[in-house]
Amino acid sequence: MYKKRQQKRFVERCKIEFTANDVTYRGISSDFSLTGLFIRTNHPLPKETIIDIIIYLPNGLISKLKGKVKRSLKIPFERIMETQKYLGKGMGVEITEKDSNYLHLIKALLEIEILRKRYAWSEISREEFEEKKKDLMI
């Protein structure tokens, strides 16, 4: 049965490195929440794998996390060819340890979403939205 997400998800693309069993892989973030993230990668790991994660944040800082793979998505090559579209690979990760840079990222993404709504409602100009957004991103 489908279980509703308990945390708000924020779309943000960041380069990611993750390590399991002394092997380091690369990926791109797809979305973030306070308690998890989705990593698009050609190397999705098995469910329950413990990983160390480094996120390269937009301002050049990094965030170091620990997590556990909760969902692994591997699409067979034949299926991709059949559908003629990119279906992707990746994994959903539950964050078990997070640092202050990660918490700041989530806070900034939440504030940007609020700003985006204010812009959509014409409460602020595009220029004001872009300037405040730039100030918020770490």
ZASE-498570 format. One record per residue (C-alpha): residue number from 1; residue in one letter; x, y, z. Coordinates in nm, 3 decimals, m for minus. Layout:
N
+-----+---------+---------+---------+---------+
| num | residuo |    east |   north |      up |
+-----+---------+---------+---------+---------+
| NUM |       A |       X |       Y |       Z |
...
+-----+---------+---------+---------+---------+
END
This chain:
138
+-----+---------+---------+---------+---------+
| num | residuo |    east |   north |      up |
+-----+---------+---------+---------+---------+
|   1 |       M |   0.000 |   0.000 |   0.000 |
|   2 |       Y |   0.126 |   0.348 |  m0.088 |
|   3 |       K |   0.239 |   0.549 |   0.212 |
|   4 |       K |   0.221 |   0.929 |   0.192 |
|   5 |       R |   0.546 |   1.116 |   0.241 |
|   6 |       Q |   0.573 |   1.267 |   0.585 |
|   7 |       Q |   0.826 |   1.536 |   0.495 |
|   8 |       K |   0.810 |   1.816 |   0.237 |
|   9 |       R |   1.032 |   1.746 |  m0.067 |
|  10 |       F |   1.242 |   2.014 |  m0.236 |
|  11 |       V |   1.387 |   1.979 |  m0.584 |
|  12 |       E |   1.751 |   2.090 |  m0.601 |
|  13 |       R |   2.029 |   1.952 |  m0.821 |
|  14 |       C |   2.365 |   1.911 |  m0.647 |
|  15 |       K |   2.663 |   1.690 |  m0.720 |
|  16 |       I |   2.689 |   1.404 |  m0.473 |
|  17 |       E |   2.952 |   1.147 |  m0.382 |
|  18 |       F |   2.857 |   0.845 |  m0.173 |
|  19 |       T |   3.071 |   0.571 |  m0.028 |
|  20 |       A |   2.985 |   0.216 |   0.074 |
|  21 |       N |   3.229 |  m0.063 |   0.156 |
|  22 |       D |   3.528 |   0.164 |   0.077 |
|  23 |       V |   3.406 |   0.231 |  m0.280 |
|  24 |       T |   3.306 |   0.585 |  m0.383 |
|  25 |       Y |   3.037 |   0.656 |  m0.644 |
|  26 |       R |   2.892 |   0.975 |  m0.791 |
|  27 |       G |   2.542 |   1.098 |  m0.851 |
|  28 |       I |   2.313 |   1.400 |  m0.867 |
|  29 |       S |   2.049 |   1.491 |  m0.613 |
|  30 |       S |   1.693 |   1.477 |  m0.734 |
|  31 |       D |   1.516 |   1.600 |  m0.424 |
|  32 |       F |   1.574 |   1.665 |  m0.056 |
|  33 |       S |   1.369 |   1.650 |   0.261 |
|  34 |       L |   1.462 |   1.695 |   0.624 |
|  35 |       T |   1.492 |   1.317 |   0.666 |
|  36 |       G |   1.593 |   1.190 |   0.323 |
|  37 |       L |   1.701 |   1.246 |  m0.034 |
|  38 |       F |   1.691 |   1.080 |  m0.373 |
|  39 |       I |   2.019 |   1.028 |  m0.557 |
|  40 |       R |   2.018 |   0.973 |  m0.932 |
|  41 |       T |   2.312 |   0.744 |  m1.008 |
|  42 |       N |   2.421 |   0.465 |  m1.238 |
|  43 |       H |   2.523 |   0.274 |  m0.923 |
|  44 |       P |   2.215 |   0.230 |  m0.704 |
|  45 |       L |   2.303 |   0.020 |  m0.403 |
|  46 |       P |   2.094 |  m0.254 |  m0.239 |
|  47 |       K |   1.827 |  m0.167 |   0.016 |
|  48 |       E |   1.958 |  m0.128 |   0.374 |
|  49 |       T |   2.315 |  m0.040 |   0.259 |
|  50 |       I |   2.475 |   0.217 |   0.492 |
|  51 |       I |   2.645 |   0.500 |   0.304 |
|  52 |       D |   2.851 |   0.812 |   0.371 |
|  53 |       I |   2.736 |   1.105 |   0.157 |
|  54 |       I |   2.904 |   1.429 |   0.051 |
|  55 |       I |   2.679 |   1.693 |  m0.107 |
|  56 |       Y |   2.845 |   1.976 |  m0.299 |
|  57 |       L |   2.622 |   2.272 |  m0.213 |
|  58 |       P |   2.553 |   2.562 |  m0.451 |
|  59 |       N |   2.789 |   2.805 |  m0.273 |
|  60 |       G |   3.091 |   2.574 |  m0.274 |
|  61 |       L |   3.045 |   2.437 |   0.079 |
|  62 |       I |   2.989 |   2.069 |   0.141 |
|  63 |       S |   2.753 |   1.874 |   0.363 |
|  64 |       K |   2.854 |   1.539 |   0.509 |
|  65 |       L |   2.577 |   1.293 |   0.591 |
|  66 |       K |   2.526 |   0.931 |   0.679 |
|  67 |       G |   2.232 |   0.740 |   0.543 |
|  68 |       K |   2.064 |   0.410 |   0.470 |
|  69 |       V |   1.933 |   0.307 |   0.129 |
|  70 |       K |   1.556 |   0.258 |   0.161 |
|  71 |       R |   1.466 |   0.215 |  m0.207 |
|  72 |       S |   1.677 |   0.120 |  m0.507 |
|  73 |       L |   1.561 |   0.179 |  m0.864 |
|  74 |       K |   1.733 |  m0.021 |  m1.139 |
|  75 |       I |   1.569 |  m0.025 |  m1.481 |
|  76 |       P |   1.690 |  m0.302 |  m1.718 |
|  77 |       F |   1.846 |  m0.172 |  m2.041 |
|  78 |       E |   1.596 |  m0.367 |  m2.252 |
|  79 |       R |   1.305 |  m0.191 |  m2.083 |
|  80 |       I |   1.459 |   0.150 |  m2.148 |
|  81 |       M |   1.496 |   0.062 |  m2.517 |
|  82 |       E |   1.135 |  m0.064 |  m2.535 |
|  83 |       T |   0.987 |   0.256 |  m2.394 |
|  84 |       Q |   1.221 |   0.487 |  m2.591 |
|  85 |       K |   1.252 |   0.721 |  m2.296 |
|  86 |       Y |   1.490 |   0.767 |  m2.007 |
|  87 |       L |   1.359 |   0.594 |  m1.697 |
|  88 |       G |   1.671 |   0.641 |  m1.486 |
|  89 |       K |   1.838 |   0.475 |  m1.196 |
|  90 |       G |   1.876 |   0.590 |  m0.842 |
|  91 |       M |   1.803 |   0.535 |  m0.478 |
|  92 |       G |   1.601 |   0.682 |  m0.198 |
|  93 |       V |   1.811 |   0.737 |   0.113 |
|  94 |       E |   1.703 |   0.789 |   0.473 |
|  95 |       I |   1.939 |   1.033 |   0.644 |
|  96 |       T |   2.062 |   0.896 |   0.976 |
|  97 |       E |   2.315 |   1.174 |   1.056 |
|  98 |       K |   2.315 |   1.529 |   0.920 |
|  99 |       D |   2.529 |   1.838 |   0.967 |
| 100 |       S |   2.441 |   2.205 |   1.010 |
| 101 |       N |   2.505 |   2.279 |   0.639 |
| 102 |       Y |   2.233 |   2.030 |   0.546 |
| 103 |       L |   1.989 |   2.187 |   0.792 |
| 104 |       H |   2.071 |   2.530 |   0.648 |
| 105 |       L |   2.004 |   2.398 |   0.295 |
| 106 |       I |   1.659 |   2.267 |   0.393 |
| 107 |       K |   1.575 |   2.596 |   0.566 |
| 108 |       A |   1.688 |   2.794 |   0.259 |
| 109 |       L |   1.484 |   2.574 |   0.023 |
| 110 |       L |   1.174 |   2.623 |   0.241 |
| 111 |       E |   1.222 |   3.002 |   0.244 |
| 112 |       I |   1.274 |   3.005 |  m0.134 |
| 113 |       E |   0.948 |   2.816 |  m0.179 |
| 114 |       I |   0.770 |   3.081 |   0.030 |
| 115 |       L |   0.931 |   3.355 |  m0.181 |
| 116 |       R |   0.826 |   3.175 |  m0.501 |
| 117 |       K |   0.465 |   3.178 |  m0.381 |
| 118 |       R |   0.487 |   3.548 |  m0.295 |
| 119 |       Y |   0.622 |   3.615 |  m0.644 |
| 120 |       A |   0.344 |   3.405 |  m0.801 |
| 121 |       W |   0.088 |   3.607 |  m0.605 |
| 122 |       S |   0.254 |   3.930 |  m0.730 |
| 123 |       E |   0.347 |   4.037 |  m0.377 |
| 124 |       I |   0.710 |   4.086 |  m0.484 |
| 125 |       S |   0.880 |   4.163 |  m0.817 |
| 126 |       R |   1.092 |   3.918 |  m1.015 |
| 127 |       E |   1.403 |   4.120 |  m0.930 |
| 128 |       E |   1.321 |   4.112 |  m0.558 |
| 129 |       F |   1.254 |   3.738 |  m0.579 |
| 130 |       E |   1.587 |   3.669 |  m0.753 |
| 131 |       E |   1.785 |   3.888 |  m0.513 |
| 132 |       K |   1.633 |   3.732 |  m0.200 |
| 133 |       K |   1.674 |   3.384 |  m0.348 |
| 134 |       K |   2.042 |   3.450 |  m0.411 |
| 135 |       D |   2.087 |   3.573 |  m0.053 |
| 136 |       L |   1.924 |   3.259 |   0.088 |
| 137 |       M |   2.117 |   2.992 |  m0.099 |
| 138 |       I |   2.421 |   2.860 |   0.080 |
+-----+---------+---------+---------+---------+
END
